[in-house]
Amino acid sequence: MDNNVKKKNTTRMTVVFVVMIVLVVGYYSYLVNKSKEEKASLNVTAIERVLGRDLSNNYPATPKEVIRYYNEILKCLYNEESTPEEVDSLAVQSRELFDEELLSVNELGTYLMNIEAEVKDYKSKSRRIASISLASSANVDYYSLDGFDFARIACTYIMAEGKANSASNMFYLLRKDENRKWKIYGWADASKVKTSADDNGE
């Protein structure tokens, strides 16, 4: 009887020991894989993150969000180290935000050439976007004209070139398309844009 009890106890101890080893090895594998996934996510560049957005299924919902995403593209173009292929991909991605009329006056080939030249000029002058200040959603100017819905929003860019900084104030105009998506209709220097306050003589 004693031998049988000892054998049973030994068997139980062996099973428990094996189970513990399996659990420890399994947990260790889980931690290793989790660490690899976290490192992989940290290694994703700003360009990869911007280009990874699927605009067909995840299009910005508001005028402010459209311009915020457009600014992310601009920062990738002018601030990040990029390959010629990435520059072209970013330029193509930006066109997904453009209104049909804006696209019609910016033929793809010419647009890509202009972006490539501008990016090259920024790099040669060590020029970059230091910061961007986008107006709040409460300050978006909505109005209707000729059966279309428009939105206008202000944005300030601080540009750094060497040790000097300069500010550029812009107004973006967006138009809602037939799919109810806000598309960039155009933009202009704020000093050249007539506002509602100007119309009222203020």
C-alpha positions as CSV (number, residue, x, y, z in Angstrom):
1,M,0.0,0.0,0.0
2,D,2.8,2.4,0.9
3,N,4.5,1.8,-2.4
4,N,1.3,2.4,-4.4
5,V,0.7,5.7,-2.5
6,K,4.3,6.7,-3.2
7,K,4.0,5.9,-6.9
8,K,0.7,7.9,-7.1
9,N,2.3,10.9,-5.3
10,T,5.3,10.7,-7.6
11,T,3.1,10.6,-10.7
12,R,1.1,13.6,-9.4
13,M,4.2,15.6,-8.7
14,T,5.5,14.8,-12.2
15,V,2.3,15.9,-13.8
16,V,2.2,19.1,-11.8
17,F,5.8,19.8,-12.6
18,V,5.3,19.2,-16.3
19,V,2.2,21.5,-16.3
20,M,4.1,24.2,-14.5
21,I,6.9,24.0,-17.1
22,V,4.4,24.2,-19.9
23,L,2.7,27.3,-18.3
24,V,6.1,29.0,-17.7
25,V,7.3,28.3,-21.3
26,G,3.9,29.5,-22.7
27,Y,3.9,32.7,-20.7
28,Y,7.5,33.4,-21.7
29,S,6.6,32.9,-25.3
30,Y,3.7,35.3,-24.9
31,L,5.9,38.0,-23.4
32,V,8.5,37.6,-26.1
33,N,5.9,37.9,-28.9
34,K,4.2,40.8,-27.2
35,S,7.6,42.5,-26.9
36,K,8.3,42.0,-30.6
37,E,4.9,43.4,-31.5
38,E,5.4,46.5,-29.4
39,K,8.8,47.0,-30.9
40,A,7.4,46.6,-34.4
41,S,4.7,49.2,-33.6
42,L,7.3,51.6,-32.3
43,N,9.4,51.2,-35.4
44,V,6.5,52.3,-37.7
45,T,7.6,55.6,-39.2
46,A,5.4,58.7,-39.4
47,I,5.2,58.3,-43.2
48,E,4.1,54.6,-42.9
49,R,1.5,55.6,-40.3
50,V,0.1,58.4,-42.6
51,L,0.1,56.2,-45.7
52,G,-1.4,53.3,-43.8
53,R,-4.7,55.2,-43.4
54,D,-7.4,53.8,-45.7
55,L,-9.3,56.8,-46.8
56,S,-12.0,54.8,-48.6
57,N,-13.1,53.3,-45.2
58,N,-11.7,55.9,-42.8
59,Y,-12.1,59.3,-44.3
60,P,-11.9,62.4,-42.0
61,A,-15.4,63.3,-40.8
62,T,-15.1,67.0,-40.4
63,P,-13.4,69.9,-42.2
64,K,-11.0,70.3,-39.3
65,E,-10.1,66.6,-39.4
66,V,-9.5,66.8,-43.1
67,I,-7.0,69.6,-42.7
68,R,-5.4,68.0,-39.7
69,Y,-4.7,64.9,-41.8
70,Y,-3.6,67.0,-44.7
71,N,-1.1,68.7,-42.3
72,E,0.2,65.3,-41.3
73,I,0.9,64.6,-44.9
74,L,2.7,68.0,-45.3
75,K,4.9,67.3,-42.2
76,C,5.9,64.0,-43.6
77,L,6.7,65.6,-46.9
78,Y,8.8,68.5,-45.6
79,N,10.1,67.2,-42.2
80,E,10.8,63.5,-42.6
81,E,13.6,61.7,-44.4
82,S,11.8,60.1,-47.4
83,T,12.5,58.2,-50.6
84,P,11.3,59.5,-53.9
85,E,8.7,56.7,-53.9
86,E,7.4,57.8,-50.5
87,V,7.2,61.5,-51.7
88,D,5.1,60.4,-54.6
89,S,2.9,58.2,-52.4
90,L,2.3,61.0,-50.0
91,A,1.4,63.4,-52.9
92,V,-1.0,60.9,-54.3
93,Q,-2.6,60.4,-50.8
94,S,-3.0,64.2,-50.5
95,R,-5.0,64.2,-53.7
96,E,-7.6,61.9,-52.1
97,L,-8.5,65.0,-50.0
98,F,-9.0,67.3,-53.0
99,D,-12.2,68.4,-54.5
100,E,-12.8,67.4,-58.2
101,E,-12.4,71.0,-59.4
102,L,-9.0,71.3,-57.6
103,L,-7.9,68.0,-59.1
104,S,-8.9,69.2,-62.6
105,V,-6.4,72.0,-62.4
106,N,-3.7,69.9,-60.9
107,E,-2.9,67.1,-63.4
108,L,-1.2,64.2,-61.6
109,G,2.1,64.2,-63.4
110,T,2.6,68.0,-63.0
111,Y,1.5,67.9,-59.4
112,L,4.0,65.2,-58.6
113,M,6.8,67.1,-60.3
114,N,5.9,70.3,-58.3
115,I,5.8,68.4,-55.0
116,E,9.1,66.7,-55.7
117,A,10.8,70.0,-56.6
118,E,9.3,71.8,-53.5
119,V,10.5,69.0,-51.2
120,K,13.9,69.1,-52.7
121,D,14.0,72.9,-52.2
122,Y,13.0,72.5,-48.5
123,K,15.7,70.0,-47.9
124,S,18.4,72.1,-49.6
125,K,17.5,75.1,-47.4
126,S,17.1,73.0,-44.2
127,R,13.6,74.4,-44.1
128,R,10.9,72.6,-42.1
129,I,7.5,73.0,-40.5
130,A,8.2,73.8,-36.9
131,S,4.6,73.9,-35.7
132,I,1.0,74.1,-36.9
133,S,-1.9,75.8,-35.2
134,L,-5.3,74.8,-36.6
135,A,-8.5,76.8,-35.7
136,S,-10.9,75.1,-33.4
137,S,-14.1,73.4,-34.7
138,A,-16.1,76.3,-33.3
139,N,-14.3,78.7,-35.5
140,V,-15.0,76.9,-38.8
141,D,-17.1,79.2,-41.1
142,Y,-19.9,77.2,-42.8
143,Y,-22.0,78.6,-45.6
144,S,-23.9,77.5,-48.7
145,L,-23.4,78.8,-52.3
146,D,-24.8,77.7,-55.6
147,G,-26.3,74.6,-54.0
148,F,-23.0,73.5,-52.4
149,D,-22.0,73.4,-48.7
150,F,-18.7,75.1,-48.0
151,A,-16.5,75.4,-44.9
152,R,-13.6,77.7,-44.3
153,I,-10.9,77.2,-41.6
154,A,-7.8,79.1,-40.7
155,C,-4.4,77.5,-40.1
156,T,-1.1,79.0,-39.0
157,Y,2.3,77.5,-39.9
158,I,5.5,78.4,-38.2
159,M,8.4,77.7,-40.6
160,A,11.9,77.2,-39.5
161,E,14.9,77.9,-41.7
162,G,18.2,77.7,-40.0
163,K,17.8,79.8,-36.8
164,A,15.0,82.0,-38.2
165,N,11.3,81.4,-37.9
166,S,8.5,82.8,-39.9
167,A,4.7,82.6,-39.7
168,S,2.3,81.9,-42.5
169,N,-1.4,82.3,-42.0
170,M,-3.6,80.3,-44.4
171,F,-7.3,79.8,-45.1
172,Y,-8.5,76.5,-46.4
173,L,-11.8,76.2,-48.2
174,L,-13.6,72.9,-48.3
175,R,-16.7,71.7,-50.2
176,K,-18.9,68.8,-49.4
177,D,-19.1,66.3,-52.3
178,E,-22.0,64.1,-53.4
179,N,-20.9,61.5,-50.9
180,R,-21.0,64.1,-48.1
181,K,-17.3,64.1,-47.7
182,W,-15.5,67.4,-47.1
183,K,-12.9,67.9,-49.8
184,I,-10.3,70.7,-50.1
185,Y,-11.5,73.2,-52.7
186,G,-8.5,75.5,-52.4
187,W,-6.4,77.6,-50.1
188,A,-5.0,81.1,-49.9
189,D,-2.9,83.4,-47.8
190,A,-5.1,84.8,-45.1
191,S,-4.1,88.4,-45.9
192,K,-5.7,87.9,-49.3
193,V,-8.9,86.4,-48.1
194,K,-12.0,88.5,-47.5
195,T,-13.8,87.4,-44.3
196,S,-17.3,88.0,-43.1
197,A,-16.0,90.7,-40.8
198,D,-14.6,92.5,-43.8
199,D,-18.0,92.3,-45.5
200,N,-19.6,94.0,-42.4
201,G,-17.0,96.7,-42.5
202,E,-15.4,95.6,-39.2
